[in-house]
Amino acid sequence: MRFKDTLTHGTAALLAATALTVPAAAQPINLSNWTVESGASFEAFVLDEPFWEISLDRLSVTQRENPDPSFFYSDFEVESARVTAELRVAAGELDDDWIGFAIGFDPGERRDANADFLFLDWKKADQQLGALATVEGLAVSRVSGIAIPDEFRVRQDLPQNPDGGIVELARGLTLGNVGWEVGRTYEFEFEILPTSLRVFVDGQLEIDLPGVFDRGRFACYNFSQGGMSCGNITVETLATPPLLLDTWNDESYRFGIEAPGSWLLSDDARSAEQLNRNDASVFYSDFMLANDAVVAELVSVDNSEDDYMGFVLGFDPGETQDPNAEYLVIDWKKVSQSGVIGGETFTAEAGLAVSRVFGEPSVAELFGHIDHPTSPAGGVVELARAANLGGIGWDTASRYEFTFEVKPTSLKVWVEDTTRNDGPRLEIDLQGDFSATAGRFGCYSNSQPRVECANVRREALD
């Protein structure tokens, strides 16, 4: 990776996801640094203390006892990854309880009132435990707060426990009511992404679950089942999938010189194209930037104009008409231009720049990156021009990939012309107070039709 010495983990991961390299085959992970977490029993019927025994080659672990819900969790976090693992209960074991895994687990969550993680468990057989009926089969459930063992048994939020609970999210497509077999090794594959979870067992898709899933540790899970082995675990980083843009919104300045922006979503909702020659317009996200890496593609296929396309950072809904507006615009002019708009002179230089927009700027101020004295309601202050592209205009039909590293005290922007494979190159590297970036991310067009913004991906920085 060309920039691995200077990029943070999140930015490097997003940049690496765009590379055309084939990852090396994942190797089984050494489990020596993994940790056990169980917590004391919550009930009068006390089960065994957990005993997770690591194999001599350090590649697998076996639970020797019949413990309360117990987790043997990784020393790393998993996000946007493919995880494979083997699961087996030794031949001759007579019990019929729960085996499985946990996803998004954080140290201490077994006793944390704010706990929130997923676990995938598999019961061998139906069982009646007093008033509780447990159901055989494979399921994925969500733990909130401090769940008690009975809630793990039935995968439910029970009224006698006000401090937490469990909600079953999905059952296995073919194994939802089928128990596991002793002496058989099962191969699990997890495809863990921020907005989806898919689980395969022996190559068969069992769980296909959309949602919002936080990063966290991966764990082997056991509840009251001796002789369970978990091992040969591999992890392979996956490319973060493009976001769906169908929950984004747009707004335009109301200068009345051009038409408002008109953003058209693609059929798969992975891209949006601004169709008009327009007053400056923003198509903005449904998420807030805080400490993030964002990748997005930008292209214009229109030869009739030579104006601005780009992005905004820290935008808030309504800021095109807000006297207190403050956000950043990274915009790119194809050709230099001078003129007069609304009685105000401006000079717009070809190239890529980052500027601070405040209040209610005029057309000339947005075009010229200036705070014009005749427009006291707002203005634009240019902060920096791009290191390589500061005086170079964009090319029609070239697809540019931008990578943003947005932090409260710094802003970095890399740009690659994917048509020519000439990057990514660091274009913007600013230090300072960027608290104004704590808002929405958006695509931007100013008097430039056929601007397409596509394949937006986001990852929280460490």
C-alpha positions in Angstrom: 0.0 0.0 0.0 1.6 3.2 -1.1 0.5 5.4 1.7 0.5 3.0 4.6 3.2 5.0 6.5 1.0 8.1 6.5 -2.6 6.9 6.6 -4.6 6.0 9.6 -6.2 2.6 9.7 -9.6 3.7 8.5 -8.3 5.7 5.5 -5.8 3.0 4.5 -8.6 0.4 4.6 -10.8 2.4 2.3 -8.0 3.1 -0.1 -6.9 -0.5 0.0 -10.4 -1.6 -0.8 -10.1 0.2 -4.2 -6.9 -1.6 -5.2 -7.0 -4.3 -7.8 -4.8 -6.7 -5.8 -5.8 -10.1 -4.7 -5.4 -10.6 -1.0 -3.1 -13.4 0.2 -4.8 -16.5 1.5 -5.9 -16.0 5.1 -4.0 -18.1 7.7 -5.5 -19.6 10.9 -5.1 -17.1 13.8 -3.1 -17.8 16.9 -5.5 -17.7 19.8 -2.9 -17.2 22.5 -3.9 -13.6 23.2 -7.7 -14.1 23.2 -9.6 -13.5 26.4 -12.4 -15.3 28.3 -15.4 -13.4 29.7 -18.3 -15.0 31.4 -19.4 -13.1 34.5 -20.7 -14.7 37.7 -23.9 -16.7 37.6 -27.1 -14.7 37.7 -29.3 -17.4 39.2 -29.6 -19.9 42.0 -28.8 -22.8 39.7 -25.1 -22.3 39.2 -23.3 -24.0 36.3 -19.6 -24.8 36.0 -16.8 -22.2 35.8 -15.7 -22.0 32.1 -12.5 -23.7 31.2 -11.3 -22.8 27.7 -8.3 -25.0 26.8 -6.1 -23.8 24.0 -4.6 -26.5 21.8 -0.8 -27.0 21.6 -0.7 -25.4 18.1 -2.7 -22.4 19.5 -5.1 -22.6 16.6 -8.2 -24.0 18.4 -9.8 -23.9 21.8 -12.0 -26.4 23.6 -14.6 -25.7 26.3 -14.2 -28.5 28.8 -17.1 -27.6 31.2 -20.8 -26.8 31.2 -20.6 -23.0 31.9 -23.0 -20.1 32.1 -22.9 -18.0 28.8 -19.2 -17.7 28.1 -17.2 -15.9 25.4 -13.7 -16.5 24.2 -13.0 -13.3 22.4 -10.4 -12.0 20.0 -7.6 -9.5 20.6 -8.7 -7.5 17.5 -11.9 -5.8 16.2 -13.7 -7.0 13.2 -15.4 -4.7 10.7 -16.0 -5.2 6.9 -14.5 -8.7 7.0 -15.0 -12.3 6.1 -14.4 -14.6 9.0 -14.2 -18.4 8.8 -14.2 -20.8 11.7 -14.7 -24.4 12.5 -17.1 -25.7 15.2 -17.3 -29.2 16.6 -18.7 -31.1 19.6 -16.6 -34.2 20.4 -18.1 -37.6 19.7 -19.5 -39.2 22.9 -20.8 -35.9 24.4 -24.3 -36.6 25.7 -25.5 -33.0 26.4 -27.6 -31.0 23.9 -27.1 -27.3 24.6 -25.8 -24.2 22.9 -22.7 -23.6 20.8 -21.8 -20.7 18.5 -20.2 -17.3 18.1 -20.5 -13.7 19.1 -20.0 -10.6 16.8 -19.4 -7.0 17.7 -18.5 -8.0 21.3 -16.6 -5.6 23.5 -14.6 -6.4 26.7 -16.8 -6.1 29.7 -20.2 -6.4 27.9 -21.3 -9.4 29.8 -21.9 -7.0 32.8 -22.4 -3.7 30.9 -25.8 -2.0 31.1 -25.0 -0.5 27.7 -24.0 -3.8 26.1 -25.0 -4.3 22.4 -23.7 -7.2 20.4 -24.9 -10.2 18.3 -24.5 -13.9 19.1 -25.2 -16.8 16.8 -26.1 -19.9 18.8 -27.1 -23.5 17.9 -29.1 -25.8 20.2 -29.0 -29.5 19.6 -32.5 -30.4 20.8 -35.7 -28.9 22.2 -35.8 -28.8 26.0 -38.3 -27.9 28.7 -36.7 -26.2 31.7 -39.5 -25.5 34.1 -41.7 -22.9 32.5 -39.1 -22.2 29.8 -39.2 -24.0 26.4 -35.9 -23.9 24.5 -35.9 -24.6 20.8 -33.4 -26.5 18.8 -31.7 -25.0 15.8 -29.5 -22.1 14.6 -30.4 -18.5 15.3 -28.8 -15.0 15.5 -29.9 -12.7 18.3 -29.1 -9.3 19.7 -28.1 -8.7 23.3 -28.9 -5.4 25.0 -27.8 -4.5 28.4 -27.2 -7.2 31.0 -29.1 -10.3 29.8 -29.7 -13.2 32.2 -29.0 -16.9 31.4 -32.7 -17.6 31.0 -32.9 -15.0 28.2 -30.0 -16.7 26.5 -31.8 -20.0 26.8 -35.0 -18.8 25.0 -33.5 -15.9 23.0 -36.1 -13.5 24.5 -36.4 -10.3 26.5 -38.0 -11.6 29.8 -40.0 -9.3 32.0 -38.3 -10.4 35.2 -35.1 -8.8 34.0 -35.4 -5.0 33.7 -31.6 -4.5 33.1 -31.4 -6.0 29.6 -32.6 -8.6 27.3 -32.3 -10.6 24.1 -34.2 -10.3 20.8 -34.0 -13.1 18.2 -33.4 -11.5 14.8 -33.4 -14.5 12.4 -33.2 -18.3 12.3 -31.1 -20.4 10.0 -32.7 -20.9 6.5 -32.2 -24.6 6.6 -30.9 -25.2 10.2 -33.3 -23.0 12.0 -35.0 -26.0 13.5 -32.3 -28.6 13.1 -29.9 -29.5 15.9 -26.1 -30.0 15.6 -24.5 -33.4 15.5 -21.8 -34.7 17.8 -18.5 -35.7 16.1 -19.1 -33.5 13.1 -17.0 -30.5 12.2 -19.0 -27.6 10.8 -17.4 -24.8 8.7 -18.8 -21.4 9.3 -18.3 -18.3 7.1 -19.3 -14.9 8.3 -19.6 -11.9 5.9 -19.6 -9.0 8.4 -20.3 -5.5 7.0 -21.6 -2.3 8.6 -25.0 -2.8 7.1 -25.4 -6.5 6.7 -24.5 -9.9 8.1 -24.4 -13.1 6.2 -23.6 -16.5 7.7 -22.9 -19.7 5.7 -22.6 -23.2 7.3 -20.8 -25.8 5.2 -21.3 -23.5 2.2 -25.0 -23.1 2.7 -26.4 -19.5 3.3 -28.2 -19.7 6.6 -28.4 -16.0 7.8 -28.9 -13.0 5.5 -29.6 -10.1 7.8 -29.7 -6.3 7.0 -29.1 -3.8 9.7 -26.6 -1.5 11.4 -23.8 -3.5 13.0 -21.0 -1.9 15.0 -17.4 -3.1 14.9 -16.2 -5.2 17.8 -14.5 -8.4 18.8 -15.3 -11.9 17.4 -15.8 -14.6 19.9 -16.4 -18.3 20.3 -19.6 -18.8 22.4 -20.7 -21.6 24.7 -23.6 -22.1 27.1 -23.7 -25.3 29.1 -22.1 -27.5 26.5 -18.9 -29.4 27.3 -16.6 -30.8 24.6 -17.1 -27.9 22.1 -14.1 -27.0 20.0 -13.7 -23.7 18.0 -10.8 -23.1 15.8 -9.0 -22.6 12.5 -10.3 -19.0 12.5 -9.3 -16.8 9.6 -10.1 -13.1 8.9 -10.0 -11.4 5.5 -10.7 -7.7 5.0 -13.6 -7.0 2.7 -14.2 -3.8 0.7 -16.7 -1.6 2.4 -19.7 -1.7 0.1 -21.0 1.6 -1.4 -23.7 3.3 0.6 -27.3 3.5 -0.6 -28.1 7.1 -1.3 -31.9 6.8 -1.3 -32.1 8.4 2.2 -30.0 11.4 1.2 -31.6 14.9 0.5 -30.7 17.8 -1.8 -31.1 21.6 -1.6 -30.0 24.5 -3.8 -29.2 28.1 -3.5 -32.0 30.3 -4.7 -30.2 32.8 -6.9 -32.7 32.5 -9.7 -29.9 32.7 -12.3 -29.9 29.0 -13.1 -32.4 26.2 -12.4 -32.3 24.5 -9.0 -30.2 21.3 -8.8 -32.0 18.1 -10.0 -30.3 15.0 -8.6 -31.4 11.7 -10.1 -30.7 8.4 -8.3 -29.5 5.4 -10.3 -31.6 2.3 -10.2 -29.4 0.6 -7.6 -29.3 3.9 -5.5 -25.4 3.8 -5.5 -25.0 7.0 -7.5 -26.8 10.3 -8.1 -26.5 12.6 -11.1 -27.2 16.3 -11.1 -28.8 17.0 -14.5 -29.2 20.8 -14.7 -27.1 23.7 -15.4 -27.8 24.9 -11.9 -27.6 27.3 -9.1 -25.1 25.8 -6.6 -26.6 22.6 -5.2 -25.8 20.0 -2.5 -26.9 16.4 -2.3 -26.2 15.6 1.3 -25.9 12.4 3.5 -28.1 11.1 6.2 -25.0 10.7 8.5 -22.9 13.2 10.4 -19.2 13.4 9.9 -17.1 13.4 13.1 -13.9 11.4 12.8 -14.3 9.6 9.5 -12.7 8.4 6.3 -15.0 8.8 3.2 -14.4 7.6 -0.4 -16.5 8.9 -3.3 -16.3 9.0 -7.0 -17.0 12.1 -9.2 -17.4 12.4 -12.9 -19.0 14.9 -15.4 -19.8 13.7 -18.9 -21.0 17.1 -20.2 -18.9 19.1 -22.6 -21.2 22.1 -22.8 -20.0 23.7 -19.5 -16.7 24.1 -17.7 -17.8 25.0 -14.2 -17.7 23.4 -10.7 -18.2 19.9 -9.3 -17.1 18.6 -5.9 -18.1 17.9 -2.4 -19.1 19.6 0.9 -18.1 18.7 4.4 -19.9 19.7 7.6 -23.0 20.7 5.8 -26.3 21.1 7.7 -29.8 20.9 6.2 -31.0 24.4 5.4 -27.6 26.0 5.2 -28.1 27.3 1.6 -30.5 29.8 3.2 -28.9 30.2 6.6 -27.2 33.5 7.7 -25.3 31.4 10.3 -24.2 28.7 7.8 -20.6 27.4 8.0 -19.3 24.4 6.0 -16.4 23.5 3.7 -16.6 23.1 0.0 -14.0 21.2 -2.0 -14.8 22.3 -5.6 -13.1 21.8 -8.9 -13.3 24.3 -11.8 -12.6 23.0 -15.3 -11.5 26.3 -17.0 -10.5 29.7 -15.5 -13.1 32.4 -15.9 -13.6 36.1 -15.0 -16.7 38.1 -15.1 -19.4 40.1 -13.4 -22.5 38.5 -11.7 -25.1 40.6 -9.9 -22.8 43.6 -10.2 -20.0 41.8 -8.4 -16.7 40.9 -10.2 -15.0 37.6 -9.8 -12.2 35.5 -11.1 -12.6 31.7 -10.9 -9.4 29.8 -11.4 -9.2 26.4 -12.9 -8.3 23.6 -10.5 -9.2 22.0 -7.2 -9.4 24.0 -3.9 -10.9 23.8 -0.4 -12.8 26.8 0.9 -14.9 27.8 4.0 -18.4 29.0 3.2 -20.2 31.2 5.7 -23.5 32.9 5.9 -25.4 33.5 2.7 -22.8 33.9 -0.1 -23.6 35.5 -3.5 -23.0 33.8 -6.8 -19.8 35.7 -7.4 -18.5 34.7 -4.0 -19.1 31.0 -4.7 -17.5 31.3 -8.1 -14.5 33.3 -7.1 -13.9 32.0 -3.6 -14.1 35.5 -2.2 -15.7 37.5 0.5 -17.0 40.4 -1.6 -17.4 43.7 0.3 -20.7 44.4 -1.4 -22.3 41.2 0.0 -22.2 41.5 3.8 -24.6 38.5 4.3 -21.9 35.9 3.8 -18.9 34.9 1.7 -16.3 32.3 0.8 -12.7 32.1 2.0 -10.3 29.8 0.1 -8.1 27.8 2.5 -5.9 25.9 0.2 -5.4 24.8 -3.4 -4.6 21.2 -4.2 -1.0 20.2 -4.3 -1.0 18.8 -7.8 -4.5 19.8 -9.2 -4.7 23.3 -7.8 -4.3 24.8 -11.3 -5.5 21.9 -13.4 -9.1 21.5 -14.5 -11.0 18.3 -14.5 -11.3 16.2 -17.7 -14.7 15.4 -19.1 -15.6 11.7 -18.6 -12.6 11.0 -16.3 -13.8 9.2 -13.2 -12.1 10.6 -10.1 -12.0 8.9 -6.8 -11.7 11.2 -3.7 -10.6 9.9 -0.3 -11.3 12.2 2.7 -9.8 11.9 6.1 -11.9 14.2 8.3 -10.8 14.9 11.8 -11.6 17.8 14.2 -8.0 19.1 13.9 -7.1 18.1 10.3 -8.3 17.5 6.8 -6.6 15.3 4.2 -7.9 14.7 0.7 -6.4 12.2 -1.8 -7.5 12.1 -5.5 -7.0 9.4 -8.1 -8.0 9.6 -11.8 -9.2 6.0 -12.0 -9.4 6.3 -15.8 -5.6 6.8 -15.9 -4.7 5.0 -12.7 -2.5 7.9 -11.6 -2.9 7.9 -7.9 -4.1 8.3 -5.3 -2.1 11.5 -4.6 -2.4 13.6 -1.5 -3.9 16.9 -2.7 -5.1 18.6 0.5 -3.3 18.4 3.9 -4.5 21.0 6.4 -4.1 21.3 10.1 -6.3 23.5 12.3 -9.8 23.8 13.8 -12.1 21.8 11.6 -15.0 21.7 14.0 -17.1 23.0 11.1 -16.8 19.6 9.4 -19.0 18.1 12.1 -22.0 17.9 9.8 -23.2 16.1 6.7 -21.1 14.9 3.8 -22.4 16.0 0.4 -21.9 16.0 -3.4 -21.8 19.5 -5.0 -22.5 21.0 -8.4 -22.4 24.7 -9.4 -23.6 25.6 -12.9 -22.3 22.2 -14.1 -24.8 19.6 -15.6 -24.3 15.9 -15.7 -22.3 15.7 -12.5 -22.4 12.2 -11.1 -21.5 11.3 -7.5 -21.1 7.6 -6.9 -19.9 4.7 -4.8 -19.7 6.6 -1.5 -18.1 4.6 1.3 -17.5 5.5 4.9 -15.5 4.1 7.8 -15.0 5.5 11.3 -11.4 6.4 12.1 -9.7 5.0 15.1 
